[in-house]
Amino acid sequence: MECRFLSGWGRFFVGSLLLLAAGSAYAAASDSVTAYGASGYHTLDAGLNASQRAGQEIWYKATAGNDRFHTYVFQQRIGVLIDWYRILNGRERDDRFAAWGLINDPDCCQPGSAGCPAQSYDETYGFDWCPGDDALLRSVGKSDYRDPACDFTEGPTAPGDPHGGSDQRQSACDLKFGTSSGVLGLRKFPNPRFDAGRWREVNGGRVDTWEGYNRPLSSDPDNSDSRVSHLRDGSIEPPFRFGMACGACHIAFDPLNPPEDPAHPQWENIKGVIGNQYARLSEVMASGMPASSLEWQVFAHARPGSTDTSAVPTDQINNPGTQNTLINIGRRPVFENEKVDRWRKVSACPEAAD
């Protein structure tokens, strides 16, 4: 058998496609109600078999641990900062679609609004309240969080699976679902390195804002500190880490049933693989940089609805492309006599193999 390989990004993308192919009242505040599965999201399950439901849930929720990438590696590798509070703070939920092109999660709510389990932004550190947050918020600053993905139900192994009849899939906990950030496809996780005392010190005694954390260190434009904030300060970490599921780029509105108000969609207005033509993802990824900085000008270049998939493992080419609709996968052309049904490590291939 020929050996063929994909980059890490390619494996993640194709693996997600294979999973897909294989497969509004707010919840009350108690754990028994807001535990895994208590979400209007599951109205999307209608008509799907077990494998399809599993694939859809992975598409919407699984980050595979990339919250650590977006918190630590991305900034070090690229030198560009993400200001998650600027994008996701609950007070600007109604403006989020207009500003960033992101799709609000219908299950989440603004603390203090009618029926919302969270009564103040102090409870959520300034972000939306979403199902599952009762457990997640108790783990901020701790290492005891049990990810909801641990309760994920896998789809059954398909007949004739090349890996045999035994299920060899790794622990579902490693899918890393967290809870919704308030935006579909963006997930939040409690940061075990969060220091509430230090956070209050930086933010004027408050925990519900990043006002001091993301403020420039100097107001003097001639001072180089005017171009940096505590976002660059590794000694201070925010209460949450944020990860990105595949759906972050692809979940959007059903063109046959769009919402009356794009800032307040319902689940019946949502399609998971339509492609978000509104998302300003390159601006999201550079949201912690001053618009006057060279880094912003270089990185925040893509038009709404497009992304450069080689921007992070950079090929030095400015080449954003459209986030395509994923349809008719089974009818797409393939190479003659080639069937990719498993992945192999480089060392497993015979020398000189293709």
LORO-109619 format. One record per atom (N, C-alpha, C): residue in one letter; x, y, z. Coordinates in steps of 0.05 Angstrom, whole numbers, padded with zeros to 5 digits, always signed. Each point is the difference from the previous one (the first is absolute). Last residue first. Layout:
<pases>
aXYZ
...
</pases>
This chain:
<pases>
d+00124+00117-00041
d-00013+00025-00007
d-00018+00010+00023
a+00091-00061+00013
a-00028-00002-00006
a-00011+00028-00007
a+00092-00024+00028
a-00006+00007-00028
a-00029-00004-00007
e+00025-00051+00086
e+00018+00020-00012
e-00007+00003-00029
p-00077-00032+00066
p+00025-00010-00011
p+00016+00022-00013
c-00068+00022+00081
c+00001-00004-00029
c+00026-00012-00009
a-00023+00030+00090
a-00013-00026-00006
a+00001-00007-00029
s+00032+00084+00041
s+00018-00022+00005
s-00012-00028-00007
v-00052+00081-00005
v+00020-00001-00021
v+00018-00024+00003
k-00099-00009+00037
k+00023+00017+00006
k+00022-00004-00021
r-00106-00013-00021
r+00024-00013+00009
r+00021+00020+00007
w-00116-00013-00017
w+00023+00017+00000
w+00024-00016+00012
r-00096-00030-00056
r+00014+00001+00025
r+00024+00018-00003
d-00061-00016-00071
d-00017-00010+00022
d+00015-00002+00027
v-00002+00035-00111
v+00014+00007+00025
v-00018-00009+00023
k+00010-00028-00107
k-00018+00001+00023
k+00016+00006+00025
e+00008-00006-00117
e+00011+00009+00026
e-00022+00002+00021
n-00008-00019-00098
n+00012-00022+00014
n+00014+00008+00026
e-00020+00082-00057
e-00007-00027-00008
e+00016-00020+00016
f-00026+00096+00041
f+00020-00012-00018
f-00007-00029-00006
v-00080+00069+00021
v+00023-00012+00014
v+00020-00010-00021
p-00093+00073+00009
p+00018-00018-00014
p+00023-00009+00017
r-00099+00023+00040
r+00024+00014-00009
r+00020-00019-00013
r-00086-00020+00044
r+00000+00002-00030
r+00025+00015-00010
g-00023-00013+00094
g+00001-00027-00012
g+00003+00001-00030
i-00012+00080+00051
i+00026-00011+00005
i+00003-00027-00015
n-00070+00076+00002
n+00005-00020-00021
n+00028-00013+00003
i-00003+00088+00053
i-00023-00015-00010
i+00009-00020-00021
l+00034+00086+00065
l+00007-00029-00001
l-00024-00016-00007
t+00034+00107-00017
t-00022-00017+00009
t+00009-00029-00004
n+00078+00075+00011
n-00020-00012-00018
n-00022-00015+00015
q+00067+00084+00015
q-00008-00023+00017
q-00023-00013-00014
t+00078+00058-00052
t-00027-00001+00010
t-00005-00025+00017
g+00100+00044-00008
g-00020-00013-00018
g-00027-00001+00014
p+00107+00053+00003
p-00025-00009+00012
p-00020-00011-00020
n+00104+00026+00003
n-00017-00015-00019
n-00026-00009+00014
n+00104+00044+00007
n-00025+00012+00008
n-00021-00011-00019
i+00097-00043+00031
i-00016+00009-00023
i-00027+00009+00011
q+00073-00042+00050
q+00009+00026-00009
q-00016+00010-00024
d-00014-00080+00055
d+00016-00005-00024
d+00009+00026-00012
t-00032-00033+00106
t+00000+00018-00023
t+00018-00009-00023
p-00061-00033+00079
p+00024-00014-00009
p+00010+00013-00026
v-00069+00049+00028
v+00014-00006+00025
v+00024-00018-00005
a-00056+00026-00073
a+00009+00025+00013
a+00016-00006+00025
s-00048-00057-00068
s+00029-00003+00004
s+00011+00026+00013
t-00092-00009-00024
t+00005-00024+00017
t+00030-00004+00004
d-00064+00086-00018
d+00025-00010-00011
d+00008-00024+00017
t-00102+00045-00021
t+00021-00005+00019
t+00024-00011-00014
s-00107+00052-00012
s+00023-00014-00011
s+00021-00003+00022
g-00085+00047+00009
g-00007-00025-00013
g+00023-00015-00012
p+00012+00104+00011
p-00019-00016+00015
p-00007-00026-00016
r+00096+00037-00021
r-00027+00011-00001
r-00019-00017+00016
a+00107+00011+00022
a-00019-00016-00015
a-00028+00014+00000
h+00083+00030+00046
h-00003+00008-00028
h-00023-00013-00014
a+00056+00010+00092
a-00029+00004-00002
a-00007+00008-00028
f+00093-00015+00024
f-00016-00024+00007
f-00030+00003-00006
v+00067+00070-00015
v+00009-00024-00014
v-00020-00023+00004
q-00013+00083+00044
q-00002+00004-00029
q+00007-00025-00016
w+00010+00000+00095
w-00028+00001-00008
w-00003+00003-00030
e+00087+00004+00035
e-00011-00027+00003
e-00030-00001-00008
l+00046+00083+00004
l+00008-00015-00024
l-00013-00028+00001
s-00049+00080+00053
s+00025-00016+00001
s+00004-00015-00026
s-00076+00057+00027
s+00022+00014-00012
s+00026-00016-00002
a-00082-00030+00043
a-00004+00001-00029
a+00022+00014-00015
p+00015-00053+00094
p-00009+00026-00010
p-00003-00001-00030
m-00011-00092+00053
m+00020+00017-00010
m-00011+00028-00007
g-00047-00082+00030
g+00015+00012+00022
g+00021+00019-00009
s-00056-00052-00060
s-00017+00019+00015
s+00015+00013+00023
a+00018-00068-00075
a+00018+00022+00005
a-00013+00021+00018
m-00047-00078-00028
m+00026-00011+00008
m+00021+00022+00006
v-00087+00023-00033
v-00003-00013+00026
v+00028-00009+00010
e-00005+00033-00087
e-00002+00022+00020
e-00004-00011+00028
s+00000-00060-00071
s+00027+00010+00003
s+00001+00024+00019
l-00084-00041-00020
l+00017-00016+00016
l+00028+00011+00003
r-00100+00027-00024
r+00025+00015-00004
r+00022-00013+00017
a-00101-00034-00044
a+00021-00001+00021
a+00024+00016-00008
y-00083-00021-00053
y+00002+00026+00014
y+00024+00002+00018
q-00031-00078-00052
q+00009+00021-00019
q+00004+00027+00014
n-00001-00107+00030
n-00007+00027+00010
n+00012+00021-00017
g-00035-00105-00017
g+00023+00018-00004
g-00008+00028+00008
i-00049-00088+00005
i-00007+00018-00021
i+00023+00019-00007
v-00017-00074+00068
v+00021-00003-00021
v-00005+00019-00023
g-00058-00008+00080
g+00027-00004+00010
g+00022+00001-00021
k-00098+00053+00016
k+00010-00022-00016
k+00030-00003+00006
i-00095+00055+00044
i+00028-00007+00000
i+00005-00024-00018
n-00085+00043+00031
n+00013+00017-00020
n+00029-00008-00005
e-00057-00042+00066
e-00011-00006-00026
e+00012+00017-00022
w+00022+00014+00092
w+00013-00023-00011
w-00011-00007-00028
q-00002+00102+00026
q-00010-00024+00014
q+00012-00024-00014
p+00037+00109+00007
p-00010-00023-00015
p-00012-00021+00019
h+00032+00102+00005
h-00016-00017+00018
h-00011-00024-00016
a+00053+00069-00040
a+00013+00000+00027
a-00015-00019+00019
p-00031+00017-00090
p+00024-00016+00000
p+00015-00001+00027
d-00106+00011-00023
d+00021+00017+00010
d+00025-00017+00002
e-00071-00041-00039
e-00010+00027-00004
e+00021+00020+00009
p+00034-00095-00035
p-00013+00012+00023
p-00011+00028-00007
p+00006-00079-00076
p+00018+00018+00015
p-00015+00012+00024
n-00015-00078-00071
n-00014+00008+00024
n+00018+00017+00018
l+00028-00034-00084
l-00028-00003-00005
l-00017+00008+00024
p+00096+00001+00001
p-00009+00019-00020
p-00029-00002-00006
d+00052-00021+00092
d-00013-00015-00021
d-00010+00020-00020
f+00085+00024+00062
f-00029+00000-00002
f-00010-00017-00023
a+00093-00025+00049
a-00011+00026-00008
a-00030-00003-00003
i+00103-00055+00021
i-00028+00003+00010
i-00010+00028-00008
h+00091-00025-00018
h-00019-00011-00019
h-00029+00003+00009
c+00085+00023+00047
c+00002+00012-00026
c-00024-00007-00018
a+00007-00036+00088
a+00004+00029+00003
a+00000+00015-00026
g-00005-00099+00014
g-00023+00016-00007
g+00003+00030+00002
c+00067-00065+00028
c-00001+00003-00029
c-00023+00019-00008
a+00036+00019+00096
a-00009-00024-00014
a-00001+00005-00030
m+00058+00048+00084
m-00016+00003-00025
m-00006-00027-00011
g+00027+00051+00103
g+00007-00018-00022
g-00019+00003-00023
f+00038+00054+00097
f-00021-00003-00021
f+00011-00017-00022
r+00012+00024+00114
r+00014-00005-00025
r-00022-00006-00021
f-00010+00058+00097
f-00006-00020-00019
f+00021-00003-00021
p+00006+00063+00073
p-00014-00022+00012
p-00006-00023-00019
p+00088+00063-00014
p-00028+00005+00004
p-00015-00025+00010
e+00106+00029+00020
e-00016-00015-00019
e-00030+00004+00006
i+00108+00040+00020
i-00028+00003+00006
i-00016-00015-00021
s+00094+00003-00004
s-00004-00004+00029
s-00029+00003+00008
g+00036+00014-00090
g-00004-00028+00007
g-00004-00005+00029
d-00017+00085-00068
d+00012-00006+00026
d-00006-00028+00008
r-00034+00050-00078
r+00027-00011-00005
r+00014-00010+00026
l-00084+00043+00001
l-00005-00023-00017
l+00027-00014-00006
h-00008+00084+00047
h+00005-00024+00015
h-00008-00026-00015
s+00027+00082-00061
s-00016-00001+00024
s+00007-00025+00016
v+00041+00072-00086
v-00003-00026+00013
v-00018+00003+00025
r+00029+00073-00056
r-00008-00020-00020
r-00003-00027+00012
s+00030+00079+00046
s-00027+00006-00009
s-00010-00020-00020
d+00089+00000+00038
d-00020-00014+00016
d-00029+00007-00008
s+00078+00043-00037
s-00005-00025-00012
s-00021-00017+00015
n+00004+00108-00005
n+00011-00021+00017
n-00008-00027-00012
d-00030+00083-00035
d+00029-00001-00005
d+00014-00022+00017
p-00094+00022+00007
p+00005-00013-00026
p+00030-00002-00006
d-00053+00001+00096
d+00019+00017-00015
d+00007-00014-00026
s-00052-00038+00072
s-00016+00017-00018
s+00016+00019-00017
s+00021-00103+00047
s+00006+00029+00000
s-00019+00014-00019
l-00008-00093+00014
l+00015+00006+00024
l+00008+00029+00003
p-00090-00041-00050
p+00028+00006-00005
p+00014+00008+00025
r-00085-00064+00009
r+00006+00028-00004
r+00030+00004-00006
n-00048-00084+00024
n+00005+00006-00029
n+00005+00029-00006
y-00014-00031+00091
y+00016-00021-00013
y+00007+00007-00028
g-00061+00052+00053
g+00028+00005+00006
g+00019-00019-00014
e-00093-00011-00014
e+00006+00028-00005
e+00029+00007+00006
w-00060-00082-00002
w+00029-00001-00007
w+00010+00029-00004
t-00087-00045+00063
t+00010+00016-00023
t+00029-00006-00005
d-00055-00030+00076
d-00019-00002-00022
d+00009+00015-00025
v+00039-00003+00092
v+00005-00026-00014
v-00016-00002-00026
r+00043+00087+00066
r-00022-00014-00012
r+00009-00026-00013
g+00056+00070+00043
g-00017-00014+00020
g-00023-00015-00011
g+00066+00046-00056
g-00013+00019+00018
g-00019-00012+00020
n+00058-00049-00064
n-00025+00011-00011
n-00015+00018+00020
v+00084-00045+00020
v+00005+00012-00027
v-00025+00014-00010
e-00004-00046+00083
e+00020+00021+00002
e+00004+00014-00027
r-00055-00077+00005
r-00013+00024+00012
r+00019+00024+00001
w+00036-00082-00028
w-00019+00010-00020
w-00014+00025+00010
r+00056-00048+00059
r+00016+00014-00020
r-00018+00013-00021
g-00042-00056+00062
g+00011+00024+00014
g+00016+00017-00019
a-00035-00084-00030
a-00021+00020+00003
a+00011+00026+00013
d+00047-00074-00063
d+00004+00010+00028
d-00019+00023+00004
f+00015-00090-00073
f-00012+00026+00006
f+00004+00007+00030
r+00024-00082-00052
r+00021+00018+00009
r-00011+00028+00006
p-00053-00074-00035
p+00010-00008+00027
p+00021+00019+00011
n-00084+00016-00070
n+00029+00002+00001
n+00010-00007+00028
p-00092-00031-00058
p+00011+00014+00024
p+00030-00001+00000
f-00058+00002-00092
f+00010-00019+00020
f+00010+00015+00024
k-00064+00012-00100
k+00016+00010+00022
k+00006-00022+00020
r-00025+00014-00114
r-00006-00014+00026
r+00018+00011+00022
l-00044+00018-00107
l+00021+00009+00019
l-00007-00010+00027
g-00060-00020-00070
g+00027-00009-00009
g+00023+00010+00017
l-00090+00055+00004
l+00001-00028-00009
l+00028-00006-00012
v-00017+00071+00079
v+00001-00001-00029
v+00003-00029-00009
g-00003+00020+00091
g-00020+00018-00009
g-00002+00003-00030
s+00057-00061+00046
s+00009+00027+00008
s-00021+00021-00004
s-00011-00110+00022
s-00001+00021-00020
s+00011+00026+00011
t+00039-00088+00044
t-00027+00011-00004
t+00001+00022-00021
g+00066-00090+00008
g-00005+00024+00016
g-00029+00008-00001
f+00051-00075-00048
f-00023+00017-00008
f-00001+00026+00015
k+00070-00083-00021
k+00000+00026+00013
k-00022+00018-00010
l+00038-00094-00021
l-00014+00018-00019
l-00002+00029+00011
d+00034-00075+00050
d+00020+00015-00015
d-00012+00017-00022
c-00050-00062+00056
c+00007+00025+00015
c+00019+00017-00016
a-00028-00088-00029
a-00016+00023-00009
a+00007+00026+00015
s+00070-00083-00016
s-00019+00011+00019
s-00015+00024-00012
q+00039-00063-00074
q+00011+00009+00026
q-00022+00012+00017
r-00013-00080-00075
r+00000+00029+00003
r+00009+00008+00028
q-00015-00090-00043
q+00026+00009+00007
q+00002+00030+00004
d-00072-00090-00005
d+00001+00029+00000
d+00026+00010+00011
s-00023-00095-00053
s+00004+00012+00026
s+00003+00030-00003
g-00010-00058-00076
g-00025+00002+00015
g+00004+00014+00027
g+00066+00024-00085
g-00010-00024+00013
g-00025+00005+00017
h+00050+00062-00058
h+00014-00005+00025
h-00010-00024+00015
p-00038+00033-00083
p+00027-00011-00005
p+00015-00005+00025
d-00108-00008-00011
d+00019+00021+00007
d+00028-00012-00003
g-00089-00043-00016
g+00022+00001-00018
g+00021+00021+00006
p-00092+00020+00042
p+00007-00027-00011
p+00023+00002-00020
a-00005+00076+00075
a-00014-00008-00025
a+00008-00028-00008
t-00006+00044+00101
t+00020-00007-00021
t-00015-00011-00024
p-00052+00069+00064
p+00009-00028-00002
p+00021-00004-00021
g-00008+00095+00051
g-00016-00015-00019
g+00010-00029-00001
e+00012+00057+00091
e+00011-00005-00027
e-00020-00013-00018
t-00013+00066+00087
t-00007-00026-00010
t+00010-00004-00029
f+00031+00065+00090
f-00008-00001-00028
f-00005-00029-00008
d+00032+00041+00085
d-00026-00014-00001
d-00010-00003-00029
c+00081+00046+00021
c+00004-00026+00012
c-00026-00017+00000
a+00005+00093-00028
a+00006-00020-00021
a+00004-00028+00011
p-00012+00079+00055
p-00024-00013-00008
p+00005-00021-00022
d+00076+00025+00073
d-00011+00010-00025
d-00025-00015-00007
r+00043+00024+00096
r-00005-00024-00016
r-00015+00009-00025
y+00069+00052+00075
y-00023+00001-00019
y-00002-00027-00015
d+00063+00037+00072
d-00018-00023+00005
d-00023-00002-00020
s+00078+00065+00023
s+00007-00021-00019
s-00019-00024+00002
k-00007+00115+00021
k+00004-00027+00011
k+00007-00019-00022
g-00028+00092-00012
g+00022+00002+00019
g+00007-00026+00013
v-00094+00001-00038
v+00019+00021-00008
v+00021+00003+00022
s-00078-00060+00003
s+00027-00010-00004
s+00020+00021-00010
r-00096+00013+00015
r+00011-00009+00026
r+00029-00009-00003
l-00051+00023-00076
l+00008+00024+00015
l+00012-00007+00027
l-00036-00069-00058
l+00025+00012-00010
l+00009+00023+00018
a-00085-00042+00017
a+00023-00017+00007
a+00027+00013-00008
d-00078+00045-00023
d-00002-00003+00029
d+00024-00017+00010
d-00016+00014-00094
d+00017+00019+00014
d-00002-00002+00030
g-00052-00048-00070
g+00024-00013+00010
g+00018+00018+00016
p-00064+00045-00071
p-00005-00025+00014
p+00026-00015+00007
c+00007+00106-00006
c-00008-00021-00019
c-00004-00027+00015
w+00016+00117+00009
w-00005-00025+00014
w-00010-00020-00020
d+00067+00087-00022
d-00027-00012+00000
d-00001-00024+00019
f+00075+00069+00027
f-00008-00013-00025
f-00029-00010+00002
g+00055+00043+00071
g-00005+00019-00022
g-00010-00012-00026
y+00019-00048+00083
y+00025+00014-00007
y-00004+00018-00024
t-00068-00051+00049
t+00010-00012-00025
t+00026+00014-00010
e-00048+00026+00081
e-00002-00029+00000
e+00014-00013-00024
d-00010+00095+00008
d+00021-00010+00019
d+00000-00030+00000
y-00066+00049-00047
y+00024-00006-00015
y+00023-00009+00018
s-00104-00017+00029
s+00019+00023-00004
s+00024-00010-00016
q-00075-00058+00019
q-00012+00026+00006
q+00018+00024-00005
a-00015-00106-00041
a+00020+00018+00012
a-00013+00028+00004
p-00053-00068-00041
p+00009-00010+00026
p+00020+00018+00014
c-00077+00035-00069
c+00028-00009-00001
c+00008-00010+00028
g-00087+00041-00024
g+00003-00029-00002
g+00028-00010+00000
a-00011+00101-00024
a-00022-00016+00010
a+00004-00030-00005
s+00087+00060+00012
s-00023+00001-00018
s-00022-00019+00010
g+00088+00007+00041
g-00019+00020+00008
g-00024+00003-00017
p+00087-00042-00044
p-00006+00001+00029
p-00018+00023+00008
q-00003-00043-00098
q+00015+00021+00014
q-00008+00000+00029
c-00002-00090-00065
c-00014+00024+00008
c+00018+00020+00013
c-00009-00099-00069
c+00014+00017+00020
c-00015+00026+00006
d-00023-00070-00067
d-00003-00010+00027
d+00011+00018+00022
p+00007+00015-00098
p-00027+00005+00011
p-00004-00009+00028
d+00091+00036-00048
d-00011-00026+00009
d-00028+00005+00012
n+00051+00063-00077
n-00006-00003+00029
n-00013-00027+00005
i+00069+00029-00080
i-00028-00009+00004
i-00004-00005+00030
l+00069+00072-00056
l-00002-00026+00014
l-00029-00006+00007
g+00046+00080-00043
g-00011-00020-00018
g-00004-00027+00013
w+00034+00088+00036
w+00019-00022-00006
w-00011-00021-00019
a-00048+00083+00028
a+00028+00007+00003
a+00018-00021-00011
a-00096-00012+00001
a+00007+00023-00016
a+00030+00006+00000
f-00033-00069+00056
f-00002-00007-00028
f+00008+00023-00018
r-00002+00015+00093
r+00021-00019-00007
r-00001-00007-00029
d-00057+00057+00059
d+00016+00013-00021
d+00020-00019-00012
d-00058-00022+00074
d-00018+00008-00021
d+00015+00012-00024
r+00047-00027+00080
r-00012-00023-00014
r-00016+00009-00024
e+00054+00048+00071
e-00001+00007-00028
e-00011-00024-00017
r+00012-00007+00095
r-00013+00026-00003
r-00004+00008-00029
g+00050-00079+00029
g-00029-00003-00002
g-00015+00026-00004
n+00100-00026-00038
n-00012+00009+00025
n-00030+00002-00003
l+00068-00029-00068
l-00021-00017+00012
l-00012+00011+00025
i+00071+00042-00056
i-00017-00014-00019
i-00025-00011+00014
r+00068+00044+00049
r-00009+00019-00019
r-00021-00012-00019
y+00046-00055+00061
y-00021+00016+00013
y-00011+00020-00020
w+00073-00054-00026
w-00025-00015+00001
w-00022+00016+00012
d+00092+00022-00051
d-00014+00012+00023
d-00028-00013+00001
i+00101-00028-00045
i-00029-00001-00002
i-00011+00012+00026
l+00100+00014-00056
l-00016-00006+00024
l-00030-00001-00006
v+00103-00018-00052
v-00025+00014-00002
v-00018-00008+00023
g+00087-00038-00026
g+00004+00026+00011
g-00025+00018-00002
i+00021-00097-00026
i-00006+00021-00020
i+00006+00028+00011
r+00017-00080+00053
r+00007-00008-00028
r-00002+00024-00019
q-00028+00008+00091
q+00029-00003-00001
q+00009-00006-00029
q-00092+00007+00018
q+00013+00026+00005
q+00030-00002-00002
f-00051-00080-00008
f-00006+00018-00022
f+00015+00027+00003
v+00003-00068+00069
v+00017-00005-00023
v-00004+00021-00022
y-00053+00004+00084
y+00029+00002+00003
y+00016-00002-00026
t-00098-00001+00007
t+00008+00016+00023
t+00030+00004+00001
h-00044-00053-00067
h-00008+00027-00004
h+00007+00018+00024
f+00022-00093+00004
f+00012+00012-00024
f-00007+00029-00002
r-00043-00050+00065
r+00028+00005+00008
r+00015+00013-00023
d-00087-00030-00016
d-00001+00024+00017
d+00028+00007+00010
n-00023-00079-00053
n+00014+00023-00012
n-00004+00026+00015
g-00032-00097+00013
g+00020+00013+00017
g+00013+00024-00012
a-00073-00050-00041
a+00024-00017+00001
a+00023+00013+00016
t-00095+00028-00022
t+00024+00017-00005
t+00026-00016+00000
a-00116-00014-00013
a+00026-00011+00006
a+00023+00018-00007
k-00100+00015-00016
k+00011+00004+00027
k+00029-00008+00005
y-00058-00005-00084
y-00009+00023+00014
y+00017+00007+00025
w+00017-00079-00052
w+00003+00023-00018
w-00007+00026+00015
i-00015-00083+00042
i+00028+00005-00002
i+00005+00026-00016
e-00087-00032+00003
e+00008+00011+00026
e+00029+00007+00001
q-00035-00043-00077
q-00009+00027+00002
q+00008+00013+00026
g+00020-00091-00014
g+00016+00017-00017
g-00009+00029+00002
a-00051-00064+00046
a+00026+00002+00012
a+00018+00019-00017
r-00085-00020-00033
r-00002+00017+00023
r+00027+00004+00013
q-00005-00060-00071
q-00003+00027-00010
q-00002+00020+00024
s+00002-00092+00018
s+00026+00008-00010
s-00001+00029-00009
a-00081-00041+00029
a+00019+00003+00022
a+00027+00011-00009
n-00081+00027-00063
n+00006-00025+00014
n+00022+00005+00021
l-00075+00074-00035
l+00027-00010-00003
l+00003-00027+00014
g-00080+00058-00002
g+00004-00013-00026
g+00028-00011-00003
a-00011+00074+00073
a-00023-00013-00013
a+00008-00011-00027
d+00056+00054+00062
d+00004-00029-00003
d-00022-00014-00015
l+00006+00094+00029
l+00013-00005-00026
l+00003-00029-00006
t-00032+00035+00083
t-00021+00000-00019
t+00011-00005-00028
h+00056+00010+00077
h-00008-00027-00008
h-00025-00001-00017
y+00038+00081+00039
y+00016-00010-00022
y-00011-00026-00010
g-00030+00047+00078
g-00016+00001-00024
g+00014-00010-00024
s+00025-00037+00098
s+00005+00023-00017
s-00019-00001-00024
a+00039-00063+00078
a-00023+00017+00004
a+00003+00026-00015
g+00068-00069+00002
g-00023-00009-00016
g-00024+00018+00004
y+00077-00005+00075
y+00003-00007-00028
y-00026-00008-00013
a-00019+00056+00085
a+00021-00019-00006
a+00001-00006-00030
t-00063+00057+00052
t+00019+00011-00019
t+00024-00018-00006
v-00072-00025+00061
v-00013+00009-00025
v+00021+00010-00020
s+00025-00033+00086
s-00016-00021-00011
s-00013+00008-00026
d+00052+00061+00054
d+00016-00018-00016
d-00017-00021-00014
s-00045+00095+00022
s+00011-00023+00015
s+00016-00018-00018
a-00051+00083-00026
a+00028+00002+00009
a+00012-00024+00013
a-00076+00004-00082
a+00002+00008+00028
a+00029-00002+00009
a-00021+00019-00104
a+00000-00022+00019
a+00002+00011+00029
y-00046+00057-00080
y+00026-00006+00012
y-00003-00023+00019
a-00062+00019-00090
a+00001+00004+00030
a+00027-00007+00010
s-00045+00024-00096
s+00025-00010+00012
s-00001+00009+00029
g+00300-00399-00295
g-00020+00008+00016
g-00011+00030-00004
a+00055-00036-00046
a-00009-00023+00016
a-00024+00008+00017
a+00038+00068-00049
a-00010-00019-00020
a-00010-00025+00015
l+00042+00065+00051
l-00026+00009-00009
l-00012-00020-00020
l+00086-00017+00032
l-00019-00002+00022
l-00028+00009-00009
l+00070+00012-00060
l-00007-00028+00002
l-00020-00005+00023
l+00034+00086-00011
l-00018-00006-00022
l-00008-00030+00001
s+00064+00030+00062
s-00027+00011+00006
s-00020-00006-00022
g+00090-00023-00013
g-00012-00017+00020
g-00028+00009+00008
v+00051+00053-00059
v-00011-00024-00013
v-00013-00019+00020
f+00042+00078+00035
f-00023+00007-00017
f-00012-00025-00013
f+00077-00010+00054
f-00022+00009+00017
f-00025+00005-00018
r+00080-00021-00043
r-00011-00023+00013
r-00024+00007+00017
g+00048+00070-00041
g-00015-00016-00020
g-00012-00024+00013
w+00056+00055+00051
w-00025+00014-00006
w-00017-00016-00019
g+00086-00033+00019
g-00017-00002+00024
g-00027+00014-00005
s+00044-00036-00088
s+00010+00017+00022
s-00019-00003+00024
l+00006-00082-00067
l-00010+00027+00000
l+00013+00015+00023
f+00022-00094-00066
f-00001+00014+00025
f-00012+00028-00004
r+00014-00110-00042
r-00004+00028-00006
r-00005+00015+00026
c+00033-00102-00045
c-00001+00016+00024
c-00003+00029-00009
e-00028-00100-00049
e+00015+00025-00001
e-00004+00015+00027
m-00004-00108-00010
m-00017+00024+00000
m+00017+00025+00000
</pases>
